[in-house]
Amino acid sequence: CTAAGEFRAPRSRSRLTEYLWFCLPHVREYNAAWDYYKGMGPSEIEAHLRNDTAWQRPTWPLGRLGGTRRFAPEFLRDPLGMLNDTPLHAHRREGKRQEASGPPPELRAALDVLGLDWPVEQPALRARYKELAKRLHPDANGGDRAAEEKLKDVNRAYSLLRQRLGAGRATRAGAEATAP
């Protein structure tokens, strides 16, 4: 062809920055016949596409580098209740059904030790724990061994319930009451 080569086209998949220069009709013909993935198998094509999705940069699954904390739907604020009927809030519906039927099996013994009824709120749990810790503390009952064992049971029950209710840190009063 004697027309001026004003349009460039890559030489090959491995040499994308080296060009062949064509006139407009010939560059169209070249591009129509050019197959970037020619000679690659399906798994190679898939790997290339996945790598190309992030511009050949390293990637990792979400939620793996931020420590152990993962996304939980209860962190979402939904004051208007617009998400109530979505699968995202199915745990809330299950929780309400569970509250109506009684405590989960693993919490029944802990509630019995503390003498509380289900459902229990964090302030009531804390107040009951404080009351029992003061009454059963060795300094308050003359070193009675039975009371010490009961206090250990109370401490275990309180820890379990506190974790389940979502309180991440011990109260100052609770920590002082259990100090030896």
N, CA and C atoms as a LAMMPS dump frame, in Angstrom:
ITEM: TIMESTEP
0
ITEM: NUMBER OF ATOMS
540
ITEM: BOX BOUNDS ff ff ff
-5.0000000000000000e+02 5.0000000000000000e+02
-5.0000000000000000e+02 5.0000000000000000e+02
-5.0000000000000000e+02 5.0000000000000000e+02
ITEM: ATOMS id mol type element x y z
1 1 1 N 0.856 -1.184 0
2 1 2 C 0 0 0
3 1 3 C 0.898 1.243 0
4 2 1 N 0.528 2.212 -0.791
5 2 2 C 1.33 3.427 -0.891
6 2 3 C 0.801 4.557 -0.029
7 3 1 N -0.331 4.33 0.679
8 3 2 C -0.898 5.38 1.543
9 3 3 C -0.007 5.57 2.763
10 4 1 N -0.093 6.757 3.339
11 4 2 C 0.729 7.083 4.515
12 4 3 C 0.29 6.236 5.707
13 5 1 N 1.265 5.717 6.45
14 5 2 C 0.972 4.93 7.654
15 5 3 C 0.781 5.838 8.85
16 6 1 N -0.428 6.309 9.074
17 6 2 C -0.721 7.256 10.153
18 6 3 C -1.307 6.587 11.389
19 7 1 N -1.654 5.321 11.288
20 7 2 C -2.343 4.648 12.389
21 7 3 C -1.5 3.488 12.898
22 8 1 N -1.334 3.448 14.188
23 8 2 C -0.476 2.416 14.755
24 8 3 C -1.301 1.256 15.312
25 9 1 N -0.652 0.1 15.349
26 9 2 C -1.253 -1.107 15.915
27 9 3 C -0.128 -1.884 16.601
28 10 1 N -0.398 -2.503 17.739
29 10 2 C 0.669 -3.223 18.454
30 10 3 C 1.161 -4.422 17.655
31 11 1 N 2.454 -4.709 17.788
32 11 2 C 3.059 -5.822 17.05
33 11 3 C 2.525 -7.164 17.538
34 12 1 N 2.505 -7.364 18.87
35 12 2 C 2.041 -8.638 19.431
36 12 3 C 1.638 -8.421 20.892
37 13 1 N 1.093 -9.451 21.49
38 13 2 C 0.675 -9.382 22.894
39 13 3 C 1.88 -9.135 23.809
40 14 1 N 3.012 -9.693 23.471
41 14 2 C 4.201 -9.536 24.31
42 14 3 C 4.951 -8.226 24.042
43 15 1 N 4.632 -7.551 22.927
44 15 2 C 5.318 -6.295 22.593
45 15 3 C 4.276 -5.213 22.299
46 16 1 N 3.53 -4.834 23.315
47 16 2 C 2.433 -3.875 23.128
48 16 3 C 2.92 -2.447 22.909
49 17 1 N 4.157 -2.147 23.282
50 17 2 C 4.66 -0.781 23.092
51 17 3 C 5.423 -0.612 21.777
52 18 1 N 5.542 -1.679 21.009
53 18 2 C 6.146 -1.598 19.673
54 18 3 C 5.012 -1.662 18.648
55 19 1 N 5.08 -0.761 17.65
56 19 2 C 3.937 -0.616 16.75
57 19 3 C 4.288 -0.871 15.288
58 20 1 N 3.262 -1.284 14.577
59 20 2 C 3.271 -1.309 13.119
60 20 3 C 2.402 -0.136 12.68
61 21 1 N 2.803 0.544 11.606
62 21 2 C 2.051 1.711 11.142
63 21 3 C 1.326 1.369 9.843
64 22 1 N 0.023 1.695 9.83
65 22 2 C -0.823 1.358 8.684
66 22 3 C -1.641 2.572 8.255
67 23 1 N -2.16 2.458 7.042
68 23 2 C -3.174 3.418 6.611
69 23 3 C -4.502 2.997 7.257
70 24 1 N -5.511 3.828 7.18
71 24 2 C -6.776 3.549 7.858
72 24 3 C -7.422 2.236 7.418
73 25 1 N -7.562 1.939 6.115
74 25 2 C -8.198 0.659 5.742
75 25 3 C -7.412 -0.555 6.237
76 26 1 N -6.086 -0.472 6.196
77 26 2 C -5.279 -1.616 6.611
78 26 3 C -5.225 -1.78 8.137
79 27 1 N -5.246 -0.683 8.89
80 27 2 C -5.262 -0.814 10.357
81 27 3 C -6.586 -1.417 10.806
82 28 1 N -7.671 -1.076 10.122
83 28 2 C -8.969 -1.685 10.445
84 28 3 C -8.944 -3.19 10.162
85 29 1 N -8.366 -3.557 9.055
86 29 2 C -8.262 -4.971 8.689
87 29 3 C -7.377 -5.722 9.693
88 30 1 N -6.248 -5.107 10.065
89 30 2 C -5.321 -5.726 11.023
90 30 3 C -6.001 -5.905 12.391
91 31 1 N -6.669 -4.864 12.855
92 31 2 C -7.333 -4.926 14.159
93 31 3 C -8.477 -5.937 14.173
94 32 1 N -9.193 -6.049 13.062
95 32 2 C -10.303 -7.008 12.988
96 32 3 C -9.794 -8.44 13.067
97 33 1 N -8.61 -8.688 12.534
98 33 2 C -8.064 -10.046 12.525
99 33 3 C -7.212 -10.346 13.761
100 34 1 N -6.84 -9.315 14.506
101 34 2 C -5.914 -9.505 15.628
102 34 3 C -6.653 -10.038 16.844
103 35 1 N -6.173 -11.138 17.421
104 35 2 C -6.77 -11.751 18.614
105 35 3 C -5.735 -11.703 19.736
106 36 1 N -5.981 -10.873 20.706
107 36 2 C -5.038 -10.705 21.824
108 36 3 C -4.796 -12.024 22.553
109 37 1 N -5.834 -12.834 22.711
110 37 2 C -5.734 -14.071 23.491
111 37 3 C -5.364 -15.293 22.646
112 38 1 N -4.968 -15.097 21.402
113 38 2 C -4.616 -16.216 20.519
114 38 3 C -3.444 -16.998 21.131
115 39 1 N -3.624 -18.319 21.197
116 39 2 C -2.58 -19.177 21.741
117 39 3 C -2.683 -19.402 23.241
118 40 1 N -3.663 -18.796 23.892
119 40 2 C -3.831 -18.969 25.338
120 40 3 C -4.99 -19.925 25.598
121 41 1 N -4.858 -20.728 26.654
122 41 2 C -5.933 -21.629 27.05
123 41 3 C -6.952 -20.903 27.919
124 42 1 N -8.102 -21.527 28.17
125 42 2 C -9.146 -20.884 28.978
126 42 3 C -8.67 -20.484 30.38
127 43 1 N -7.865 -21.326 31.017
128 43 2 C -7.395 -20.983 32.366
129 43 3 C -6.42 -19.808 32.323
130 44 1 N -5.597 -19.736 31.283
131 44 2 C -4.676 -18.604 31.137
132 44 3 C -5.443 -17.307 30.873
133 45 1 N -6.476 -17.401 30.062
134 45 2 C -7.298 -16.22 29.777
135 45 3 C -7.981 -15.746 31.057
136 46 1 N -8.54 -16.677 31.824
137 46 2 C -9.211 -16.325 33.079
138 46 3 C -8.231 -15.675 34.049
139 47 1 N -7.033 -16.245 34.184
140 47 2 C -6.021 -15.678 35.083
141 47 3 C -5.626 -14.274 34.633
142 48 1 N -5.482 -14.097 33.332
143 48 2 C -5.116 -12.782 32.804
144 48 3 C -6.22 -11.761 33.076
145 49 1 N -7.465 -12.148 32.857
146 49 2 C -8.582 -11.228 33.1
147 49 3 C -8.679 -10.854 34.575
148 50 1 N -8.51 -11.829 35.468
149 50 2 C -8.555 -11.538 36.906
150 50 3 C -7.433 -10.584 37.303
151 51 1 N -6.246 -10.816 36.764
152 51 2 C -5.11 -9.96 37.069
153 51 3 C -5.325 -8.56 36.503
154 52 1 N -5.927 -8.481 35.34
155 52 2 C -6.144 -7.207 34.675
156 52 3 C -7.247 -6.385 35.343
157 53 1 N -8.13 -7.042 36.071
158 53 2 C -9.222 -6.337 36.744
159 53 3 C -8.691 -5.286 37.71
160 54 1 N -7.561 -5.58 38.354
161 54 2 C -6.97 -4.646 39.316
162 54 3 C -5.683 -4.031 38.764
163 55 1 N -5.583 -3.897 37.47
164 55 2 C -4.449 -3.256 36.809
165 55 3 C -3.117 -3.903 37.184
166 56 1 N -3.097 -5.22 37.232
167 56 2 C -1.911 -6.016 37.547
168 56 3 C -1.295 -5.658 38.905
169 57 1 N -2.133 -5.229 39.85
170 57 2 C -1.666 -4.901 41.201
171 57 3 C -2.044 -6.042 42.132
172 58 1 N -1.283 -6.25 43.206
173 58 2 C -1.64 -7.327 44.141
174 58 3 C -2.953 -7.024 44.851
175 59 1 N -3.717 -8.051 45.11
176 59 2 C -4.984 -7.893 45.822
177 59 3 C -5.075 -8.945 46.908
178 60 1 N -6.023 -8.775 47.831
179 60 2 C -6.264 -9.731 48.901
180 60 3 C -7.732 -9.65 49.267
181 61 1 N -8.253 -10.683 49.861
182 61 2 C -9.671 -10.67 50.229
183 61 3 C -9.967 -9.559 51.24
184 62 1 N -11.118 -8.966 51.126
185 62 2 C -11.513 -7.917 52.056
186 62 3 C -11.652 -8.478 53.46
187 63 1 N -11.303 -7.671 54.444
188 63 2 C -11.487 -8.062 55.831
189 63 3 C -10.365 -8.887 56.406
190 64 1 N -9.289 -9.102 55.679
191 64 2 C -8.208 -9.939 56.191
192 64 3 C -7.088 -9.12 56.819
193 65 1 N -6.94 -7.862 56.461
194 65 2 C -5.818 -7.081 56.971
195 65 3 C -6.211 -6.174 58.126
196 66 1 N -7.466 -6.085 58.449
197 66 2 C -7.915 -5.187 59.5
198 66 3 C -7.988 -5.84 60.857
199 67 1 N -7.201 -6.845 61.134
200 67 2 C -7.265 -7.536 62.41
201 67 3 C -8.349 -8.591 62.366
202 68 1 N -8.878 -8.917 63.533
203 68 2 C -9.88 -9.971 63.599
204 68 3 C -11.292 -9.427 63.486
205 69 1 N -11.461 -8.136 63.52
206 69 2 C -12.798 -7.556 63.456
207 69 3 C -13.352 -7.694 62.046
208 70 1 N -14.527 -8.227 61.947
209 70 2 C -15.17 -8.415 60.652
210 70 3 C -16.447 -7.584 60.61
211 71 1 N -16.982 -7.455 59.417
212 71 2 C -18.238 -6.737 59.268
213 71 3 C -19.35 -7.491 59.972
214 72 1 N -20.157 -6.772 60.698
215 72 2 C -21.328 -7.362 61.332
216 72 3 C -22.508 -6.427 61.08
217 73 1 N -23.653 -6.958 60.701
218 73 2 C -24.804 -6.11 60.387
219 73 3 C -25.24 -5.219 61.546
220 74 1 N -24.954 -5.622 62.798
221 74 2 C -25.389 -4.783 63.912
222 74 3 C -24.636 -3.457 63.981
223 75 1 N -23.553 -3.306 63.205
224 75 2 C -22.839 -2.041 63.171
225 75 3 C -23.545 -1.016 62.283
226 76 1 N -24.508 -1.454 61.493
227 76 2 C -25.248 -0.543 60.63
228 76 3 C -26.303 0.2 61.429
229 77 1 N -26.411 1.484 61.182
230 77 2 C -27.479 2.264 61.801
231 77 3 C -28.633 2.327 60.806
232 78 1 N -29.79 1.911 61.247
233 78 2 C -30.981 1.914 60.4
234 78 3 C -32.144 2.465 61.217
235 79 1 N -32.125 3.773 61.541
236 79 2 C -33.149 4.327 62.429
237 79 3 C -34.562 4.259 61.861
238 80 1 N -34.705 4.195 60.548
239 80 2 C -36.036 4.146 59.95
240 80 3 C -36.514 2.723 59.703
241 81 1 N -35.664 1.736 59.959
242 81 2 C -36.056 0.344 59.78
243 81 3 C -36.244 -0.056 58.329
244 82 1 N -35.557 0.613 57.418
245 82 2 C -35.739 0.329 55.997
246 82 3 C -35.148 -1.02 55.589
247 83 1 N -34.219 -1.539 56.37
248 83 2 C -33.562 -2.795 56.017
249 83 3 C -34.123 -3.985 56.786
250 84 1 N -35.2 -3.796 57.525
251 84 2 C -35.719 -4.859 58.386
252 84 3 C -36.107 -6.123 57.634
253 85 1 N -36.623 -5.999 56.431
254 85 2 C -37.089 -7.169 55.688
255 85 3 C -36.029 -7.754 54.764
256 86 1 N -34.801 -7.29 54.875
257 86 2 C -33.732 -7.805 54.024
258 86 3 C -32.997 -8.935 54.731
259 87 1 N -32.315 -9.783 53.978
260 87 2 C -31.528 -10.854 54.607
261 87 3 C -30.447 -10.316 55.533
262 88 1 N -30.04 -9.059 55.323
263 88 2 C -29.016 -8.449 56.158
264 88 3 C -29.432 -8.424 57.624
265 89 1 N -30.713 -8.253 57.884
266 89 2 C -31.199 -8.157 59.261
267 89 3 C -31.935 -9.411 59.713
268 90 1 N -31.693 -10.517 59.063
269 90 2 C -32.324 -11.772 59.484
270 90 3 C -31.903 -12.138 60.897
271 91 1 N -30.659 -11.798 61.28
272 91 2 C -30.197 -12.114 62.636
273 91 3 C -31.037 -11.395 63.687
274 92 1 N -31.542 -10.197 63.374
275 92 2 C -32.39 -9.481 64.336
276 92 3 C -33.72 -10.202 64.52
277 93 1 N -34.288 -10.662 63.4
278 93 2 C -35.552 -11.39 63.515
279 93 3 C -35.348 -12.678 64.297
280 94 1 N -34.248 -13.389 64.041
281 94 2 C -33.956 -14.622 64.774
282 94 3 C -33.767 -14.315 66.249
283 95 1 N -33.072 -13.21 66.539
284 95 2 C -32.837 -12.829 67.928
285 95 3 C -34.134 -12.544 68.663
286 96 1 N -35.085 -11.892 68
287 96 2 C -36.368 -11.609 68.645
288 96 3 C -37.134 -12.896 68.91
289 97 1 N -37.086 -13.83 67.957
290 97 2 C -37.743 -15.12 68.182
291 97 3 C -37.088 -15.861 69.333
292 98 1 N -35.771 -15.784 69.415
293 98 2 C -35.05 -16.489 70.462
294 98 3 C -35.358 -15.876 71.824
295 99 1 N -35.443 -14.539 71.895
296 99 2 C -35.779 -13.892 73.158
297 99 3 C -37.144 -14.339 73.64
298 100 1 N -38.066 -14.475 72.719
299 100 2 C -39.411 -14.881 73.101
300 100 3 C -39.427 -16.315 73.618
301 101 1 N -38.565 -17.17 73.097
302 101 2 C -38.583 -18.569 73.498
303 101 3 C -37.705 -18.843 74.705
304 102 1 N -36.86 -17.934 75.102
305 102 2 C -35.989 -18.135 76.251
306 102 3 C -34.535 -17.966 75.871
307 103 1 N -33.653 -18.123 76.856
308 103 2 C -32.229 -17.895 76.595
309 103 3 C -31.614 -19.037 75.792
310 104 1 N -30.535 -18.752 75.105
311 104 2 C -29.807 -19.827 74.43
312 104 3 C -29.314 -20.841 75.461
313 105 1 N -29.19 -22.092 75.095
314 105 2 C -28.816 -23.138 76.053
315 105 3 C -27.516 -22.86 76.797
316 106 1 N -26.526 -22.276 76.116
317 106 2 C -25.239 -22.056 76.77
318 106 3 C -25.29 -20.95 77.825
319 107 1 N -26.368 -20.151 77.834
320 107 2 C -26.475 -19.063 78.805
321 107 3 C -27.391 -19.387 79.982
322 108 1 N -28.141 -20.471 79.898
323 108 2 C -29.095 -20.792 80.97
324 108 3 C -28.407 -20.975 82.315
325 109 1 N -27.317 -21.737 82.336
326 109 2 C -26.609 -21.987 83.596
327 109 3 C -26.043 -20.688 84.162
328 110 1 N -25.497 -19.835 83.299
329 110 2 C -24.938 -18.562 83.764
330 110 3 C -26.025 -17.678 84.364
331 111 1 N -27.196 -17.66 83.743
332 111 2 C -28.308 -16.873 84.288
333 111 3 C -28.757 -17.425 85.636
334 112 1 N -28.769 -18.752 85.777
335 112 2 C -29.154 -19.366 87.051
336 112 3 C -28.169 -19.007 88.155
337 113 1 N -26.877 -19.02 87.845
338 113 2 C -25.859 -18.68 88.847
339 113 3 C -26.061 -17.255 89.344
340 114 1 N -26.373 -16.347 88.438
341 114 2 C -26.555 -14.946 88.82
342 114 3 C -27.973 -14.643 89.297
343 115 1 N -28.883 -15.582 89.11
344 115 2 C -30.261 -15.364 89.537
345 115 3 C -30.988 -14.341 88.69
346 116 1 N -30.734 -14.347 87.389
347 116 2 C -31.362 -13.388 86.479
348 116 3 C -32.295 -14.101 85.515
349 117 1 N -33.246 -13.347 84.966
350 117 2 C -34.184 -13.874 83.975
351 117 3 C -33.82 -13.343 82.596
352 118 1 N -34.181 -14.12 81.585
353 118 2 C -33.95 -13.739 80.19
354 118 3 C -35.13 -12.99 79.649
355 119 1 N -34.995 -11.98 78.851
356 119 2 C -33.773 -11.339 78.388
357 119 3 C -33.195 -10.431 79.471
358 120 1 N -31.902 -10.31 79.486
359 120 2 C -31.227 -9.488 80.487
360 120 3 C -30.509 -8.345 79.777
361 121 1 N -30.548 -7.189 80.37
362 121 2 C -29.879 -6.013 79.819
363 121 3 C -28.555 -5.802 80.547
364 122 1 N -27.64 -5.122 79.899
365 122 2 C -26.303 -4.896 80.453
366 122 3 C -26.332 -4.202 81.82
367 123 1 N -27.113 -3.14 82.035
368 123 2 C -27.114 -2.494 83.363
369 123 3 C -27.601 -3.43 84.477
370 124 1 N -28.616 -4.234 84.196
371 124 2 C -29.119 -5.169 85.208
372 124 3 C -28.077 -6.242 85.501
373 125 1 N -27.397 -6.72 84.477
374 125 2 C -26.339 -7.717 84.656
375 125 3 C -25.222 -7.15 85.521
376 126 1 N -24.807 -5.944 85.221
377 126 2 C -23.725 -5.306 85.966
378 126 3 C -24.116 -5.089 87.427
379 127 1 N -25.336 -4.627 87.658
380 127 2 C -25.79 -4.377 89.032
381 127 3 C -25.854 -5.674 89.833
382 128 1 N -26.376 -6.734 89.239
383 128 2 C -26.469 -8.017 89.946
384 128 3 C -25.083 -8.585 90.232
385 129 1 N -24.176 -8.459 89.28
386 129 2 C -22.809 -8.94 89.487
387 129 3 C -22.148 -8.181 90.636
388 130 1 N -22.311 -6.882 90.65
389 130 2 C -21.702 -6.056 91.695
390 130 3 C -22.235 -6.454 93.069
391 131 1 N -23.535 -6.676 93.138
392 131 2 C -24.164 -7.076 94.403
393 131 3 C -23.603 -8.415 94.894
394 132 1 N -23.547 -9.407 94.003
395 132 2 C -23.037 -10.728 94.393
396 132 3 C -21.545 -10.689 94.709
397 133 1 N -20.778 -9.919 93.953
398 133 2 C -19.338 -9.838 94.196
399 133 3 C -19.045 -9.229 95.56
400 134 1 N -19.794 -8.22 95.947
401 134 2 C -19.601 -7.616 97.276
402 134 3 C -19.981 -8.589 98.382
403 135 1 N -21.063 -9.309 98.187
404 135 2 C -21.541 -10.224 99.222
405 135 3 C -20.639 -11.451 99.359
406 136 1 N -20.113 -11.964 98.248
407 136 2 C -19.332 -13.197 98.273
408 136 3 C -17.825 -12.978 98.38
409 137 1 N -17.366 -11.753 98.358
410 137 2 C -15.932 -11.476 98.417
411 137 3 C -15.348 -11.985 99.732
412 138 1 N -14.137 -12.582 99.715
413 138 2 C -13.547 -13.136 100.939
414 138 3 C -13.398 -12.119 102.068
415 139 1 N -13.174 -10.866 101.771
416 139 2 C -13.046 -9.853 102.821
417 139 3 C -14.378 -9.581 103.508
418 140 1 N -15.474 -9.837 102.81
419 140 2 C -16.795 -9.538 103.365
420 140 3 C -17.39 -10.711 104.132
421 141 1 N -16.896 -11.933 103.928
422 141 2 C -17.524 -13.084 104.581
423 141 3 C -16.556 -13.894 105.44
424 142 1 N -15.459 -13.294 105.849
425 142 2 C -14.546 -13.96 106.777
426 142 3 C -13.752 -15.098 106.166
427 143 1 N -13.54 -15.118 104.889
428 143 2 C -12.722 -16.148 104.253
429 143 3 C -13.414 -17.478 104.061
430 144 1 N -14.738 -17.487 103.982
431 144 2 C -15.505 -18.721 103.778
432 144 3 C -15.167 -19.316 102.405
433 145 1 N -14.658 -20.573 102.383
434 145 2 C -14.244 -21.231 101.144
435 145 3 C -15.419 -21.467 100.195
436 146 1 N -16.573 -21.799 100.724
437 146 2 C -17.748 -22.035 99.879
438 146 3 C -18.138 -20.75 99.148
439 147 1 N -18.027 -19.621 99.856
440 147 2 C -18.349 -18.335 99.237
441 147 3 C -17.33 -17.994 98.148
442 148 1 N -16.068 -18.36 98.364
443 148 2 C -15.047 -18.113 97.346
444 148 3 C -15.339 -18.897 96.07
445 149 1 N -15.734 -20.157 96.227
446 149 2 C -16.073 -20.982 95.063
447 149 3 C -17.29 -20.418 94.337
448 150 1 N -18.269 -19.969 95.123
449 150 2 C -19.465 -19.363 94.526
450 150 3 C -19.077 -18.092 93.761
451 151 1 N -18.138 -17.304 94.319
452 151 2 C -17.676 -16.087 93.65
453 151 3 C -16.991 -16.426 92.319
454 152 1 N -16.227 -17.507 92.28
455 152 2 C -15.595 -17.932 91.027
456 152 3 C -16.655 -18.287 89.983
457 153 1 N -17.706 -18.981 90.417
458 153 2 C -18.805 -19.309 89.498
459 153 3 C -19.485 -18.044 88.99
460 154 1 N -19.691 -17.084 89.895
461 154 2 C -20.32 -15.808 89.527
462 154 3 C -19.443 -15.077 88.505
463 155 1 N -18.129 -15.07 88.736
464 155 2 C -17.211 -14.4 87.8
465 155 3 C -17.269 -15.034 86.411
466 156 1 N -17.286 -16.363 86.349
467 156 2 C -17.361 -17.053 85.052
468 156 3 C -18.691 -16.753 84.35
469 157 1 N -19.772 -16.794 85.115
470 157 2 C -21.094 -16.53 84.534
471 157 3 C -21.181 -15.096 84.017
472 158 1 N -20.665 -14.154 84.802
473 158 2 C -20.692 -12.75 84.397
474 158 3 C -19.871 -12.541 83.122
475 159 1 N -18.691 -13.153 83.062
476 159 2 C -17.839 -13.011 81.871
477 159 3 C -18.542 -13.544 80.63
478 160 1 N -19.159 -14.704 80.751
479 160 2 C -19.857 -15.303 79.613
480 160 3 C -21.01 -14.414 79.142
481 161 1 N -21.82 -13.955 80.078
482 161 2 C -22.967 -13.113 79.708
483 161 3 C -22.512 -11.77 79.147
484 162 1 N -21.475 -11.206 79.734
485 162 2 C -20.98 -9.919 79.261
486 162 3 C -20.47 -10.039 77.828
487 163 1 N -19.745 -11.115 77.533
488 163 2 C -19.268 -11.328 76.163
489 163 3 C -20.44 -11.496 75.209
490 164 1 N -21.425 -12.242 75.625
491 164 2 C -22.578 -12.522 74.755
492 164 3 C -23.413 -11.269 74.515
493 165 1 N -23.492 -10.399 75.518
494 165 2 C -24.274 -9.173 75.361
495 165 3 C -23.488 -8.079 74.65
496 166 1 N -22.202 -8.323 74.399
497 166 2 C -21.435 -7.397 73.577
498 166 3 C -20.652 -6.349 74.328
499 167 1 N -20.536 -6.425 75.634
500 167 2 C -19.721 -5.455 76.358
501 167 3 C -18.271 -5.892 76.247
502 168 1 N -17.456 -5.065 75.651
503 168 2 C -16.083 -5.443 75.388
504 168 3 C -15.121 -5.206 76.528
505 169 1 N -15.504 -4.429 77.525
506 169 2 C -14.543 -4.142 78.585
507 169 3 C -15.217 -4.283 79.94
508 170 1 N -14.473 -4.666 80.918
509 170 2 C -15.003 -4.839 82.27
510 170 3 C -15.26 -3.477 82.892
511 171 1 N -16.261 -3.411 83.719
512 171 2 C -16.521 -2.162 84.421
513 171 3 C -15.491 -1.997 85.518
514 172 1 N -15.248 -0.788 85.908
515 172 2 C -14.264 -0.531 86.953
516 172 3 C -14.712 -1.159 88.259
517 173 1 N -15.994 -1.031 88.569
518 173 2 C -16.51 -1.618 89.807
519 173 3 C -16.383 -3.131 89.775
520 174 1 N -16.657 -3.741 88.635
521 174 2 C -16.553 -5.19 88.512
522 174 3 C -15.119 -5.657 88.643
523 175 1 N -14.181 -4.895 88.092
524 175 2 C -12.775 -5.272 88.176
525 175 3 C -12.271 -5.13 89.602
526 176 1 N -12.706 -4.08 90.317
527 176 2 C -12.276 -3.886 91.701
528 176 3 C -12.885 -4.932 92.616
529 177 1 N -14.122 -5.324 92.34
530 177 2 C -14.797 -6.287 93.204
531 177 3 C -14.158 -7.661 93.117
532 178 1 N -13.542 -7.984 91.996
533 178 2 C -12.944 -9.312 91.849
534 178 3 C -11.471 -9.325 92.205
535 179 1 N -10.903 -8.158 92.542
536 179 2 C -9.479 -8.112 92.886
537 179 3 C -9.243 -8.892 94.175
538 180 1 N -8.139 -9.651 94.287
539 180 2 C -7.875 -10.449 95.494
540 180 3 C -7.513 -9.614 96.685
